[in-house]
Amino acid sequence: MARDNSEDAVSWNVFRFLERNNLIEGFLSSITGLYLKSSEAIYWSYSQKENKVLSELNEARREFGKVIKRGSEPDIIIKTDKAQFFIEAKLTAGNDTIPSNKNSSKKYESGGQNWFSKVFKSDYKTIAVIEKKYELLRFWLLGTWMANQQGLNFYLINLVLSEREKDIENIFKGYIRESERKKFIRITWEDIYRYISDTNSSKDKDIILNYFRNKTIGYDGEGKLQRAFSINL
């Protein structure tokens, strides 16, 4: 949280606002078409209800051969009555990631009674190493398995800037098996801004909208300060 321009800092500021103003369920309902209620926001794997790392996530980590202390950690997990969401937030970074050990797939392909083959069209090496979608692969694998265990729908949401990663849905959907109960969705920070703008007055609404309007992400190659979000002022 020390760096104001970090994805973690922006994610915390925006989603804590949504959570404190009871807007999470409405926003997620607006992008899924489901009527959602009873949401719990879990930031960086910490469950406020359990007062520890989310137990279902640790169970999934063990099932697929992950070391608990160094396990996959979604930025935000939202649990509702009908669906579970993994939100992978990107600000300045992109979705191209590879495993630190390219020759070890842990139990990704064999765990969960070969769950991998049920939710992916391509093999581990193709997706994680060659196409460099390792991070998204992990979250799709663990998230779909967790949701299935609980009888919930699953959504992996890639939250990006509107001008970036415009083709990520088409790319990643080419590797995964989607259904009505499990989907990958690209949304933008600007989508959240518009949703907040359109809501009735809520506590600190002007503060969070000004945060969006004035947020910067450092200087470009010509020394010009860059605005984070594409918002008409």
JOSUL-V647340 format. One record per residue. N is the residue number from 1. RES is the residue in one letter. PHI is phi in whole degrees, 0 to 359 (none if undefined). PSI is psi in degrees with one decimal (* if undefined). BURIAL is b if it has 16 or more other ideal C-beta (glycine too) atoms within 10 Angstrom, else e. Layout:
n-><N:N>
res-><RES:RES>
phi-><PHI:PHI>
psi-><PSI:PSI>
burial-><BURIAL:BURIAL>
This chain:
n-><1:2:3:4:5:6:7:8:9:10:11:12:13:14:15:16:17:18:19:20:21:22:23:24:25:26:27:28:29:30:31:32:33:34:35:36:37:38:39:40:41:42:43:44:45:46:47:48:49:50:51:52:53:54:55:56:57:58:59:60:61:62:63:64:65:66:67:68:69:70:71:72:73:74:75:76:77:78:79:80:81:82:83:84:85:86:87:88:89:90:91:92:93:94:95:96:97:98:99:100:101:102:103:104:105:106:107:108:109:110:111:112:113:114:115:116:117:118:119:120:121:122:123:124:125:126:127:128:129:130:131:132:133:134:135:136:137:138:139:140:141:142:143:144:145:146:147:148:149:150:151:152:153:154:155:156:157:158:159:160:161:162:163:164:165:166:167:168:169:170:171:172:173:174:175:176:177:178:179:180:181:182:183:184:185:186:187:188:189:190:191:192:193:194:195:196:197:198:199:200:201:202:203:204:205:206:207:208:209:210:211:212:213:214:215:216:217:218:219:220:221:222:223:224:225:226:227:228:229:230:231:232:233>
res-><M:A:R:D:N:S:E:D:A:V:S:W:N:V:F:R:F:L:E:R:N:N:L:I:E:G:F:L:S:S:I:T:G:L:Y:L:K:S:S:E:A:I:Y:W:S:Y:S:Q:K:E:N:K:V:L:S:E:L:N:E:A:R:R:E:F:G:K:V:I:K:R:G:S:E:P:D:I:I:I:K:T:D:K:A:Q:F:F:I:E:A:K:L:T:A:G:N:D:T:I:P:S:N:K:N:S:S:K:K:Y:E:S:G:G:Q:N:W:F:S:K:V:F:K:S:D:Y:K:T:I:A:V:I:E:K:K:Y:E:L:L:R:F:W:L:L:G:T:W:M:A:N:Q:Q:G:L:N:F:Y:L:I:N:L:V:L:S:E:R:E:K:D:I:E:N:I:F:K:G:Y:I:R:E:S:E:R:K:K:F:I:R:I:T:W:E:D:I:Y:R:Y:I:S:D:T:N:S:S:K:D:K:D:I:I:L:N:Y:F:R:N:K:T:I:G:Y:D:G:E:G:K:L:Q:R:A:F:S:I:N:L>
phi-><none:293:261:297:272:285:300:297:297:293:300:297:300:285:283:293:298:300:295:292:255:55:252:298:298:296:295:294:297:292:261:250:82:265:268:252:210:57:277:233:264:240:264:48:79:270:272:293:290:273:60:191:301:308:297:295:291:297:297:294:302:297:300:251:79:273:285:306:290:235:281:301:227:299:301:218:246:243:253:232:290:247:211:242:240:255:246:257:266:234:242:258:277:247:268:281:220:229:291:294:243:292:263:240:257:50:251:303:273:253:294:60:55:60:301:308:293:276:239:234:267:252:278:303:298:299:285:282:259:287:270:60:240:299:297:295:302:301:289:293:296:293:294:295:294:299:296:298:298:260:70:247:291:229:229:262:253:261:261:225:289:299:268:237:51:293:256:296:298:298:294:288:297:291:254:246:258:267:205:297:256:212:217:251:226:265:231:240:301:294:299:294:304:295:297:297:301:274:281:295:306:225:299:66:301:297:294:289:293:293:300:299:294:256:294:240:228:89:258:275:296:259:79:264:292:260:285:288:245:273:234:286:270>
psi-><-6.5:-28.7:117.1:-27.1:3.3:152.9:-37.0:-44.2:-45.5:-42.1:-44.0:-48.5:-44.7:-47.0:-28.5:-35.3:-48.6:-42.6:-47.6:-22.3:15.2:41.6:-7.4:-48.3:-42.5:-42.2:-47.2:-34.5:-37.6:-25.9:-11.9:-22.6:3.9:150.0:108.6:147.9:174.5:51.0:147.1:126.8:127.3:112.0:124.6:45.8:-4.3:117.3:121.3:-32.4:-41.3:-16.1:37.0:-179.3:137.4:121.6:-37.6:-33.4:-42.7:-36.7:-42.3:-40.6:-46.0:-41.4:-33.1:20.1:21.1:142.6:124.9:-45.9:-17.2:30.5:166.5:136.5:97.8:147.4:-48.9:134.5:131.9:123.0:130.7:-175.8:-27.0:-22.3:156.9:136.7:133.4:126.8:115.4:106.8:133.8:136.5:-72.9:-22.1:165.1:-174.1:-0.9:108.9:150.0:156.3:150.3:-32.6:101.8:-16.9:1.5:118.2:11.7:-132.9:25.4:-43.5:-19.7:-22.1:162.4:36.0:53.0:40.7:-32.4:-47.1:-19.7:-20.7:-2.3:148.3:-29.7:166.6:167.0:-48.8:-40.5:-48.2:-49.7:-38.9:-53.6:-49.0:-5.4:46.7:41.4:-47.2:-46.7:-36.3:-49.3:-44.8:-35.1:-41.7:-54.8:-42.2:-44.1:-38.3:-45.3:-46.5:-39.5:-39.5:-30.2:0.2:32.2:155.7:158.1:137.5:124.2:115.2:123.0:109.9:114.6:170.6:147.1:-28.0:3.5:158.7:40.6:-23.1:11.0:-34.1:-50.8:-38.2:-55.8:-33.2:-21.7:-16.4:-14.5:160.8:106.8:163.8:-176.6:-21.4:-5.2:123.9:151.3:130.2:133.4:126.5:167.9:158.2:-34.7:-29.9:-42.6:-42.3:-47.4:-37.7:-46.2:-42.0:-35.7:-7.5:161.0:162.6:132.2:166.2:130.1:18.9:-45.9:-34.3:-46.8:-34.5:-38.6:-33.4:-47.5:-46.1:-33.0:-2.1:133.5:162.7:40.5:-170.4:147.5:-174.9:-17.9:10.2:16.6:131.6:130.0:132.9:142.8:-43.6:145.1:86.6:130.2:119.3:*>
burial-><e:e:e:e:e:e:b:e:e:b:b:b:b:b:b:e:b:b:b:e:b:e:b:b:b:e:b:b:b:e:e:b:e:b:e:b:e:e:b:b:b:b:b:e:b:e:b:e:e:e:e:e:b:b:e:b:b:e:e:b:b:e:b:b:e:b:e:e:e:e:b:b:e:b:b:b:b:b:b:b:e:e:b:b:b:b:b:b:b:b:b:e:e:e:b:e:e:e:b:e:e:e:e:e:b:b:e:b:b:e:b:b:e:e:b:b:e:e:b:b:e:e:e:b:e:e:b:b:b:e:b:b:b:b:b:b:b:b:b:b:b:b:b:b:b:b:b:b:e:e:e:b:b:b:b:b:b:b:b:b:b:e:e:e:b:e:e:b:e:e:e:b:e:e:b:b:e:e:e:e:e:b:b:b:e:b:b:b:b:b:e:b:b:e:b:b:e:e:e:e:e:e:e:e:b:e:e:b:e:e:b:b:e:e:b:e:b:e:e:e:e:e:e:e:e:e:e:b:b:e:b:e:e>
